[in-house]
Amino acid sequence: MGLLFTRLMAVFGDREHKVIIVGLDNAGKTTILYQFLTKEAVHTTPTIGSNVEEINVKKTRFLVWDIGGQETLRASWSTYYCNTEIVILVVDSTDRERLTLTKEELHRMLAHEDLQNASVLVLANKQDMKDSMTAAEISRSLTLSSLTARSWHIQACCALTGEGLPASLDWMHSRVLAN
């Protein structure tokens, strides 16, 4: 009976689902957070610490933590991992030089015990820019196909226009329903 009640509450959106948004500095994390929330491009400044907002998708509540991506802040990311159901990794699709660093950070993060059951959504941001890498290129570089023990998805997007972001929210919603 308790399991049935829990599933019904999840379907009808009575429970909050914790999501963290991570990525290197200047990837577009905060712009994406506020695009999710307001459906508009918002002028942002570098995040020191975190921003948190509640986003509702089809009667499902997501508590979304946007965590600063500067090198000095990355060591503190793990303090946000507890109870995280979805990790959103935002990648600057034009930043080829730091893609290896992004891969290292992703795999280090996913090895943490608090994220063992978390699903992963990679947002290949800045697709509107000339010479941006495709989602497939980024997927190969990050070796996403090696994430066989967890659910993951990569989505091309543009934080400024919102392109690709509704599909990302739909994927997140489908993940919490599947769990």
Contacts in CASP RR format, 6 or more apart in sequence:
PFRMAT RR
TARGET T0000
AUTHOR 0000-0000-0000
METHOD contacts of the structure
MODEL  1
MGLLFTRLMAVFGDREHKVIIVGLDNAGKTTILYQFLTKEAVHTTPTIGS
NVEEINVKKTRFLVWDIGGQETLRASWSTYYCNTEIVILVVDSTDRERLT
LTKEELHRMLAHEDLQNASVLVLANKQDMKDSMTAAEISRSLTLSSLTAR
SWHIQACCALTGEGLPASLDWMHSRVLAN
9 15 0 8 1.000
10 176 0 8 1.000
10 177 0 8 1.000
10 179 0 8 1.000
11 177 0 8 1.000
12 59 0 8 1.000
13 59 0 8 1.000
13 60 0 8 1.000
13 61 0 8 1.000
15 61 0 8 1.000
16 54 0 8 1.000
16 61 0 8 1.000
16 62 0 8 1.000
16 63 0 8 1.000
17 60 0 8 1.000
17 61 0 8 1.000
17 62 0 8 1.000
17 63 0 8 1.000
17 85 0 8 1.000
17 86 0 8 1.000
17 172 0 8 1.000
17 176 0 8 1.000
18 62 0 8 1.000
18 63 0 8 1.000
18 65 0 8 1.000
18 83 0 8 1.000
18 84 0 8 1.000
18 85 0 8 1.000
18 86 0 8 1.000
19 62 0 8 1.000
19 63 0 8 1.000
19 64 0 8 1.000
19 65 0 8 1.000
19 84 0 8 1.000
19 85 0 8 1.000
19 86 0 8 1.000
19 87 0 8 1.000
19 88 0 8 1.000
19 172 0 8 1.000
20 64 0 8 1.000
20 65 0 8 1.000
20 67 0 8 1.000
20 77 0 8 1.000
20 80 0 8 1.000
20 81 0 8 1.000
20 84 0 8 1.000
20 86 0 8 1.000
20 87 0 8 1.000
20 88 0 8 1.000
21 29 0 8 1.000
21 32 0 8 1.000
21 33 0 8 1.000
21 64 0 8 1.000
21 65 0 8 1.000
21 66 0 8 1.000
21 67 0 8 1.000
21 88 0 8 1.000
21 90 0 8 1.000
22 29 0 8 1.000
22 67 0 8 1.000
22 68 0 8 1.000
22 69 0 8 1.000
22 77 0 8 1.000
22 87 0 8 1.000
22 88 0 8 1.000
22 89 0 8 1.000
22 90 0 8 1.000
22 105 0 8 1.000
22 109 0 8 1.000
23 29 0 8 1.000
23 68 0 8 1.000
23 69 0 8 1.000
23 89 0 8 1.000
23 90 0 8 1.000
23 91 0 8 1.000
23 102 0 8 1.000
23 105 0 8 1.000
24 69 0 8 1.000
24 92 0 8 1.000
24 95 0 8 1.000
24 98 0 8 1.000
24 101 0 8 1.000
24 102 0 8 1.000
24 105 0 8 1.000
25 46 0 8 1.000
25 68 0 8 1.000
25 69 0 8 1.000
25 70 0 8 1.000
25 71 0 8 1.000
26 46 0 8 1.000
26 92 0 8 1.000
26 95 0 8 1.000
27 69 0 8 1.000
27 90 0 8 1.000
27 91 0 8 1.000
27 92 0 8 1.000
27 95 0 8 1.000
27 125 0 8 1.000
28 44 0 8 1.000
28 90 0 8 1.000
28 92 0 8 1.000
28 125 0 8 1.000
28 126 0 8 1.000
28 159 0 8 1.000
29 47 0 8 1.000
29 66 0 8 1.000
29 67 0 8 1.000
29 68 0 8 1.000
29 69 0 8 1.000
29 90 0 8 1.000
30 42 0 8 1.000
30 44 0 8 1.000
30 47 0 8 1.000
30 51 0 8 1.000
30 66 0 8 1.000
31 41 0 8 1.000
31 42 0 8 1.000
31 44 0 8 1.000
31 159 0 8 1.000
31 160 0 8 1.000
32 88 0 8 1.000
32 90 0 8 1.000
32 123 0 8 1.000
32 125 0 8 1.000
32 157 0 8 1.000
32 159 0 8 1.000
32 165 0 8 1.000
33 51 0 8 1.000
33 53 0 8 1.000
33 64 0 8 1.000
33 66 0 8 1.000
34 40 0 8 1.000
34 42 0 8 1.000
34 44 0 8 1.000
34 53 0 8 1.000
35 41 0 8 1.000
35 42 0 8 1.000
35 159 0 8 1.000
35 160 0 8 1.000
35 162 0 8 1.000
35 165 0 8 1.000
36 53 0 8 1.000
36 55 0 8 1.000
36 64 0 8 1.000
36 165 0 8 1.000
36 169 0 8 1.000
37 53 0 8 1.000
37 55 0 8 1.000
39 162 0 8 1.000
41 159 0 8 1.000
41 160 0 8 1.000
41 161 0 8 1.000
41 162 0 8 1.000
46 68 0 8 1.000
46 70 0 8 1.000
47 66 0 8 1.000
47 67 0 8 1.000
47 68 0 8 1.000
47 69 0 8 1.000
48 68 0 8 1.000
48 70 0 8 1.000
48 73 0 8 1.000
49 67 0 8 1.000
49 68 0 8 1.000
49 73 0 8 1.000
49 76 0 8 1.000
50 65 0 8 1.000
50 66 0 8 1.000
50 67 0 8 1.000
50 68 0 8 1.000
50 80 0 8 1.000
51 65 0 8 1.000
51 66 0 8 1.000
52 63 0 8 1.000
52 64 0 8 1.000
52 65 0 8 1.000
52 66 0 8 1.000
53 63 0 8 1.000
53 64 0 8 1.000
53 66 0 8 1.000
54 61 0 8 1.000
54 62 0 8 1.000
54 63 0 8 1.000
54 64 0 8 1.000
55 61 0 8 1.000
55 62 0 8 1.000
55 64 0 8 1.000
55 169 0 8 1.000
56 62 0 8 1.000
57 169 0 8 1.000
57 170 0 8 1.000
57 172 0 8 1.000
57 173 0 8 1.000
58 173 0 8 1.000
60 173 0 8 1.000
60 176 0 8 1.000
60 177 0 8 1.000
62 86 0 8 1.000
62 172 0 8 1.000
64 88 0 8 1.000
65 80 0 8 1.000
67 73 0 8 1.000
67 76 0 8 1.000
67 77 0 8 1.000
67 80 0 8 1.000
74 105 0 8 1.000
77 109 0 8 1.000
78 109 0 8 1.000
78 112 0 8 1.000
78 114 0 8 1.000
81 109 0 8 1.000
81 112 0 8 1.000
81 114 0 8 1.000
81 115 0 8 1.000
82 114 0 8 1.000
83 114 0 8 1.000
84 114 0 8 1.000
84 115 0 8 1.000
84 118 0 8 1.000
85 117 0 8 1.000
85 118 0 8 1.000
85 119 0 8 1.000
85 175 0 8 1.000
85 176 0 8 1.000
85 179 0 8 1.000
86 118 0 8 1.000
86 119 0 8 1.000
86 120 0 8 1.000
86 121 0 8 1.000
86 172 0 8 1.000
86 175 0 8 1.000
86 176 0 8 1.000
87 109 0 8 1.000
87 110 0 8 1.000
87 115 0 8 1.000
87 118 0 8 1.000
87 119 0 8 1.000
87 120 0 8 1.000
87 121 0 8 1.000
88 121 0 8 1.000
88 122 0 8 1.000
88 123 0 8 1.000
88 168 0 8 1.000
89 102 0 8 1.000
89 106 0 8 1.000
89 120 0 8 1.000
89 121 0 8 1.000
89 122 0 8 1.000
89 123 0 8 1.000
90 123 0 8 1.000
90 125 0 8 1.000
90 159 0 8 1.000
91 99 0 8 1.000
91 102 0 8 1.000
91 122 0 8 1.000
91 123 0 8 1.000
91 124 0 8 1.000
91 125 0 8 1.000
91 138 0 8 1.000
91 142 0 8 1.000
92 98 0 8 1.000
92 125 0 8 1.000
92 126 0 8 1.000
93 124 0 8 1.000
93 125 0 8 1.000
93 126 0 8 1.000
93 127 0 8 1.000
93 129 0 8 1.000
93 132 0 8 1.000
93 133 0 8 1.000
93 134 0 8 1.000
93 138 0 8 1.000
93 156 0 8 1.000
94 126 0 8 1.000
94 129 0 8 1.000
94 131 0 8 1.000
94 132 0 8 1.000
94 133 0 8 1.000
95 102 0 8 1.000
96 133 0 8 1.000
99 133 0 8 1.000
99 138 0 8 1.000
99 141 0 8 1.000
99 142 0 8 1.000
100 141 0 8 1.000
102 142 0 8 1.000
103 141 0 8 1.000
103 142 0 8 1.000
103 143 0 8 1.000
106 120 0 8 1.000
106 142 0 8 1.000
107 143 0 8 1.000
109 115 0 8 1.000
110 118 0 8 1.000
110 120 0 8 1.000
110 147 0 8 1.000
110 150 0 8 1.000
117 150 0 8 1.000
118 150 0 8 1.000
119 150 0 8 1.000
119 151 0 8 1.000
119 152 0 8 1.000
119 153 0 8 1.000
119 175 0 8 1.000
120 144 0 8 1.000
120 147 0 8 1.000
120 150 0 8 1.000
120 151 0 8 1.000
120 152 0 8 1.000
120 153 0 8 1.000
121 152 0 8 1.000
121 153 0 8 1.000
121 154 0 8 1.000
121 155 0 8 1.000
121 168 0 8 1.000
121 171 0 8 1.000
121 172 0 8 1.000
122 135 0 8 1.000
122 138 0 8 1.000
122 139 0 8 1.000
122 142 0 8 1.000
122 144 0 8 1.000
122 152 0 8 1.000
122 153 0 8 1.000
122 154 0 8 1.000
122 155 0 8 1.000
123 154 0 8 1.000
123 155 0 8 1.000
123 157 0 8 1.000
123 165 0 8 1.000
123 168 0 8 1.000
124 132 0 8 1.000
124 133 0 8 1.000
124 134 0 8 1.000
124 135 0 8 1.000
124 138 0 8 1.000
124 154 0 8 1.000
124 155 0 8 1.000
124 156 0 8 1.000
124 157 0 8 1.000
125 157 0 8 1.000
125 158 0 8 1.000
125 159 0 8 1.000
126 132 0 8 1.000
126 158 0 8 1.000
126 159 0 8 1.000
127 156 0 8 1.000
127 157 0 8 1.000
127 158 0 8 1.000
127 163 0 8 1.000
128 158 0 8 1.000
128 160 0 8 1.000
128 161 0 8 1.000
128 163 0 8 1.000
133 141 0 8 1.000
134 156 0 8 1.000
135 154 0 8 1.000
135 155 0 8 1.000
135 156 0 8 1.000
138 154 0 8 1.000
139 145 0 8 1.000
139 154 0 8 1.000
144 152 0 8 1.000
144 154 0 8 1.000
151 175 0 8 1.000
151 178 0 8 1.000
153 168 0 8 1.000
153 171 0 8 1.000
155 164 0 8 1.000
155 167 0 8 1.000
155 168 0 8 1.000
155 171 0 8 1.000
156 164 0 8 1.000
157 163 0 8 1.000
157 164 0 8 1.000
157 165 0 8 1.000
157 168 0 8 1.000
158 164 0 8 1.000
159 165 0 8 1.000
END
